[in-house]
Amino acid sequence: MGIFRLNRFRDLRRAQRTDVDHLAHIDLNDDAPPLNCIIADISANGAKLTIGGRHEVPDEVILTFRRRCRVVRRGDGQIGVEFV
């Protein structure tokens, strides 16, 4: 069984993340008002955003500080983004 064990929680991030609790806004690139979110953690390459509820988020968004992002993970009321 030992050869089939996988470390499912191995951290594959390229940069160290810093925990934060910062209110931000997501520009959805259309005529909709900005979406409120909380930046849960952030690194030089990306961030984890808590968006709450069920919101449709396009593949590319702009955070309030005008940083273009690509959505790389979705689930449980959170999305992971990579800065592009």
SULLINZI-V894332 format. One record per backbone hydrogen bond with DSSP energy under -1.0 kcal/mol. CO is the residue of the C=O (numbers start at 1). NH is the residue of the N-H. Records with the same first field share a line. If there is no record, write none. Layout:
CO->NH / NH
This chain:
1->4
6->8
7->10
18->42
22->39
24->37
25->64
26->35
27->62
35->26
37->24
38->50
39->22
40->20
41->48
42->18
45->83
46->43
47->81
48->40 / 41
49->79
50->38
59->71
61->69
62->27
63->66
67->63
68->84
69->61
70->82
73->80
75->78
77->51 / 52
78->75
79->49
80->72 / 73
81->47
82->70
